[in-house]
């Protein structure tokens, strides 16, 4: 299946969009841009530093539940998960 980011219009995946159309979701960079303010707000509310996506390969906030996603987004997310994010959260772009 081919996917198209609802924010930046980048296309990824396999398939023929003329027959099956594109499935919509967010590419990894747009997903990270979208969730960063939300996760920073949650980090602060949980007593951690609001540092999501600011780390440069090291994080001493061992108890932060967003640590893995922040440090290793390429291991935790794949393009299928990005498109599922849209359907599970109800996040929809309007044109």
Z-matrix of the N, CA and C atoms (Angstrom, degrees):
N
C 1 1.442
C 2 1.522 1 108.49
N 3 1.286 2 116.69 1 140.41
C 4 1.467 3 121.85 2 175.37
C 5 1.520 4 109.00 3 -93.39
N 6 1.305 5 115.43 4 143.08
C 7 1.451 6 122.68 5 179.61
C 8 1.515 7 108.88 6 -118.16
N 9 1.334 8 115.81 7 151.54
C 10 1.452 9 121.22 8 174.70
C 11 1.519 10 108.04 9 -134.76
N 12 1.322 11 115.57 10 126.69
C 13 1.458 12 120.85 11 179.55
C 14 1.528 13 109.43 12 -64.00
N 15 1.318 14 115.76 13 131.64
C 16 1.466 15 120.14 14 -178.56
C 17 1.521 16 112.40 15 -75.66
N 18 1.340 17 116.79 16 -10.91
C 19 1.454 18 119.60 17 -178.68
C 20 1.533 19 112.43 18 -102.52
N 21 1.334 20 117.27 19 -50.33
C 22 1.464 21 120.10 20 -175.33
C 23 1.523 22 113.69 21 -108.10
N 24 1.313 23 116.67 22 -3.86
C 25 1.474 24 123.60 23 176.71
C 26 1.527 25 114.51 24 70.65
N 27 1.343 26 120.59 25 10.74
C 28 1.461 27 121.93 26 176.65
C 29 1.532 28 108.54 27 -64.87
N 30 1.323 29 116.50 28 146.86
C 31 1.465 30 122.34 29 -176.78
C 32 1.521 31 108.80 30 -117.07
N 33 1.347 32 117.05 31 138.78
C 34 1.457 33 121.96 32 176.37
C 35 1.520 34 109.16 33 -147.11
N 36 1.316 35 116.12 34 168.20
C 37 1.455 36 122.23 35 177.49
C 38 1.514 37 112.53 36 98.41
N 39 1.323 38 115.58 37 -178.46
C 40 1.459 39 123.29 38 -178.32
C 41 1.524 40 109.93 39 -113.85
N 42 1.295 41 115.81 40 156.61
C 43 1.453 42 119.97 41 176.84
C 44 1.507 43 112.18 42 126.94
N 45 1.314 44 114.99 43 177.56
C 46 1.450 45 122.48 44 -177.63
C 47 1.526 46 109.17 45 -113.87
N 48 1.337 47 118.51 46 103.21
C 49 1.462 48 120.37 47 -176.46
C 50 1.529 49 113.50 48 -65.06
N 51 1.337 50 117.60 49 -21.00
C 52 1.452 51 119.24 50 179.21
C 53 1.534 52 111.37 51 -68.26
N 54 1.336 53 116.19 52 -27.61
C 55 1.465 54 120.28 53 -179.94
C 56 1.522 55 112.39 54 -93.41
N 57 1.313 56 116.67 55 -39.82
C 58 1.467 57 120.04 56 -172.13
C 59 1.516 58 113.38 57 -117.42
N 60 1.300 59 118.82 58 -0.38
C 61 1.461 60 124.02 59 -178.61
C 62 1.524 61 110.87 60 64.51
N 63 1.318 62 116.21 61 174.51
C 64 1.456 63 121.57 62 178.40
C 65 1.515 64 109.63 63 -90.68
N 66 1.332 65 115.49 64 145.31
C 67 1.452 66 120.54 65 167.69
C 68 1.521 67 105.42 66 -93.05
N 69 1.305 68 117.51 67 141.81
C 70 1.459 69 120.50 68 -175.37
C 71 1.512 70 111.49 69 -103.78
N 72 1.284 71 115.88 70 148.84
C 73 1.452 72 124.80 71 177.35
C 74 1.511 73 107.60 72 -171.43
N 75 1.320 74 116.17 73 -158.84
C 76 1.460 75 121.57 74 177.98
C 77 1.519 76 108.87 75 -117.49
N 78 1.331 77 117.01 76 136.89
C 79 1.456 78 120.39 77 172.68
C 80 1.529 79 107.34 78 -69.84
N 81 1.324 80 116.76 79 166.19
C 82 1.466 81 119.98 80 -175.86
C 83 1.523 82 113.25 81 -58.65
N 84 1.319 83 117.53 82 -42.14
C 85 1.469 84 118.23 83 -178.34
C 86 1.525 85 111.47 84 -68.02
N 87 1.323 86 118.00 85 -39.65
C 88 1.472 87 120.40 86 178.60
C 89 1.528 88 111.21 87 -70.85
N 90 1.326 89 117.07 88 -35.13
C 91 1.462 90 120.03 89 176.82
C 92 1.523 91 110.00 90 -62.52
N 93 1.330 92 116.09 91 -46.92
C 94 1.464 93 119.42 92 -179.70
C 95 1.526 94 110.68 93 -62.43
N 96 1.316 95 117.09 94 -41.76
C 97 1.470 96 121.47 95 178.38
C 98 1.535 97 110.93 96 -62.50
N 99 1.323 98 116.35 97 -35.65
C 100 1.464 99 121.56 98 -178.01
C 101 1.525 100 112.35 99 -74.67
N 102 1.340 101 116.86 100 -41.15
C 103 1.467 102 119.52 101 -174.70
C 104 1.523 103 113.72 102 -86.90
N 105 1.327 104 118.25 103 -17.94
C 106 1.469 105 120.73 104 -176.17
C 107 1.529 106 113.43 105 -55.80
N 108 1.328 107 121.32 106 -51.22
C 109 1.475 108 119.61 107 179.15
C 110 1.538 109 112.96 108 -61.13
N 111 1.323 110 116.62 109 -37.95
C 112 1.460 111 120.71 110 179.07
C 113 1.526 112 110.78 111 -64.46
N 114 1.326 113 117.05 112 -47.26
C 115 1.463 114 120.48 113 -178.75
C 116 1.521 115 111.76 114 -67.51
N 117 1.317 116 118.21 115 -35.50
C 118 1.465 117 120.23 116 177.22
C 119 1.526 118 110.92 117 -64.58
N 120 1.314 119 116.43 118 -40.01
C 121 1.467 120 120.74 119 177.77
C 122 1.535 121 110.05 120 -64.00
N 123 1.326 122 116.21 121 -42.38
C 124 1.462 123 120.21 122 178.80
C 125 1.524 124 111.72 123 -66.46
N 126 1.327 125 116.60 124 -40.06
C 127 1.463 126 120.07 125 178.15
C 128 1.524 127 110.45 126 -58.17
N 129 1.296 128 116.55 127 -46.53
C 130 1.465 129 121.89 128 -179.34
C 131 1.531 130 110.64 129 -61.52
N 132 1.324 131 116.59 130 -43.99
C 133 1.462 132 121.41 131 179.72
C 134 1.529 133 111.84 132 -64.15
N 135 1.330 134 116.80 133 -28.09
C 136 1.464 135 121.08 134 -179.64
C 137 1.522 136 112.79 135 -90.28
N 138 1.341 137 117.52 136 4.69
C 139 1.457 138 121.45 137 176.85
C 140 1.520 139 114.83 138 87.20
N 141 1.316 140 117.91 139 12.20
C 142 1.462 141 121.59 140 176.68
C 143 1.525 142 109.43 141 -100.60
N 144 1.315 143 116.06 142 170.95
C 145 1.455 144 120.12 143 172.36
C 146 1.522 145 108.42 144 -69.24
N 147 1.313 146 117.24 145 146.05
C 148 1.471 147 120.48 146 177.62
C 149 1.535 148 108.37 147 -87.82
N 150 1.323 149 114.72 148 72.81
C 151 1.459 150 120.51 149 -170.34
C 152 1.526 151 113.73 150 -118.46
N 153 1.322 152 118.45 151 13.40
C 154 1.464 153 119.78 152 -177.05
C 155 1.522 154 110.93 153 -52.56
N 156 1.307 155 116.17 154 131.09
C 157 1.460 156 124.24 155 176.45
C 158 1.531 157 113.54 156 72.14
N 159 1.343 158 117.44 157 14.84
C 160 1.464 159 120.73 158 176.54
C 161 1.526 160 111.42 159 -104.61
N 162 1.329 161 117.34 160 -12.91
C 163 1.460 162 121.40 161 -176.35
C 164 1.523 163 111.33 162 -67.99
N 165 1.301 164 115.35 163 147.23
C 166 1.474 165 121.53 164 176.87
C 167 1.524 166 108.81 165 -113.54
N 168 1.325 167 115.77 166 55.19
C 169 1.457 168 120.41 167 177.77
C 170 1.519 169 115.19 168 90.68
N 171 1.320 170 118.33 169 -2.71
C 172 1.461 171 121.60 170 179.52
C 173 1.520 172 109.42 171 -139.79
N 174 1.329 173 115.73 172 138.46
C 175 1.466 174 121.10 173 176.74
C 176 1.522 175 108.72 174 -145.67
N 177 1.325 176 117.22 175 126.79
C 178 1.458 177 121.09 176 178.80
C 179 1.528 178 112.47 177 -95.15
N 180 1.316 179 117.08 178 5.06
C 181 1.461 180 121.38 179 179.04
C 182 1.539 181 109.30 180 -87.90
N 183 1.317 182 115.93 181 72.49
C 184 1.459 183 123.20 182 -172.47
C 185 1.531 184 112.16 183 -59.28
N 186 1.322 185 118.26 184 -35.59
C 187 1.464 186 121.52 185 -176.07
C 188 1.526 187 114.06 186 -86.87
N 189 1.294 188 118.26 187 -2.17
C 190 1.460 189 120.65 188 -179.50
C 191 1.526 190 109.53 189 -72.11
N 192 1.317 191 116.84 190 126.70
C 193 1.460 192 119.48 191 -177.50
C 194 1.522 193 113.63 192 -73.87
N 195 1.313 194 118.39 193 -8.17
C 196 1.464 195 121.59 194 178.74
C 197 1.528 196 111.94 195 -100.08
N 198 1.316 197 117.28 196 2.03
C 199 1.463 198 122.62 197 -175.49
C 200 1.531 199 112.42 198 -57.08
N 201 1.311 200 117.60 199 -48.97
C 202 1.457 201 121.42 200 -178.56
C 203 1.518 202 112.50 201 -62.34
N 204 1.302 203 116.31 202 -44.22
C 205 1.463 204 120.96 203 179.27
C 206 1.524 205 111.07 204 -66.03
N 207 1.306 206 116.29 205 -35.66
C 208 1.462 207 121.16 206 -179.92
C 209 1.528 208 111.29 207 -70.16
N 210 1.333 209 116.91 208 -47.03
C 211 1.452 210 121.01 209 -175.69
C 212 1.524 211 113.94 210 -80.02
N 213 1.340 212 116.89 211 -33.00
C 214 1.459 213 120.67 212 -173.56
C 215 1.527 214 112.66 213 -131.67
N 216 1.320 215 118.65 214 55.67
C 217 1.473 216 119.55 215 -176.20
C 218 1.529 217 112.73 216 -62.79
N 219 1.318 218 117.24 217 -30.66
C 220 1.458 219 120.38 218 -179.79
C 221 1.526 220 112.00 219 -69.13
N 222 1.329 221 118.53 220 -23.16
C 223 1.460 222 120.97 221 178.12
C 224 1.523 223 112.29 222 -87.92
N 225 1.315 224 117.01 223 -29.92
C 226 1.453 225 120.82 224 -176.03
C 227 1.515 226 113.66 225 -92.23
N 228 1.304 227 117.09 226 -25.17
C 229 1.455 228 120.93 227 -178.53
C 230 1.516 229 110.12 228 -116.05
N 231 1.304 230 116.00 229 142.59
C 232 1.448 231 120.53 230 169.27
C 233 1.515 232 106.98 231 -130.26
N 234 1.287 233 117.80 232 174.28
C 235 1.460 234 119.91 233 -174.50
C 236 1.531 235 111.97 234 -62.69
N 237 1.329 236 118.18 235 -32.32
C 238 1.466 237 120.41 236 177.07
C 239 1.527 238 110.01 237 -64.35
N 240 1.325 239 116.40 238 -41.31
C 241 1.463 240 120.22 239 179.08
C 242 1.516 241 111.13 240 -63.86
N 243 1.309 242 116.95 241 -34.49
C 244 1.454 243 120.64 242 179.49
C 245 1.516 244 110.14 243 -63.25
N 246 1.328 245 117.27 244 -45.02
C 247 1.460 246 118.94 245 179.61
C 248 1.524 247 110.89 246 -69.31
N 249 1.332 248 117.07 247 -32.44
C 250 1.463 249 120.10 248 177.43
C 251 1.520 250 111.52 249 -68.35
N 252 1.345 251 117.32 250 -29.84
C 253 1.461 252 121.66 251 177.89
C 254 1.516 253 110.06 252 -54.91
N 255 1.316 254 115.73 253 -43.67
C 256 1.452 255 120.90 254 -178.36
C 257 1.519 256 111.29 255 -63.08
N 258 1.325 257 116.38 256 -45.68
C 259 1.464 258 118.93 257 -176.67
C 260 1.526 259 112.32 258 -72.35
N 261 1.326 260 118.06 259 -34.09
C 262 1.465 261 120.89 260 -177.99
C 263 1.526 262 113.09 261 -77.53
N 264 1.328 263 117.28 262 -31.68
C 265 1.454 264 120.04 263 -176.09
C 266 1.521 265 112.51 264 -95.48
N 267 1.333 266 116.25 265 -13.43
C 268 1.450 267 119.34 266 -177.13
C 269 1.509 268 113.31 267 78.64
N 270 1.336 269 116.47 268 7.57
C 271 1.467 270 120.28 269 178.70
C 272 1.527 271 108.64 270 -69.44
N 273 1.288 272 117.21 271 117.25
C 274 1.461 273 122.34 272 179.88
C 275 1.514 274 108.68 273 -132.20
N 276 1.293 275 115.69 274 136.83
C 277 1.462 276 120.02 275 175.16
C 278 1.500 277 108.95 276 -89.88
N 279 1.290 278 117.39 277 144.07
C 280 1.451 279 121.69 278 175.85
C 281 1.507 280 108.86 279 -113.62
N 282 1.305 281 115.98 280 148.15
C 283 1.469 282 120.36 281 179.12
C 284 1.501 283 109.38 282 -118.13
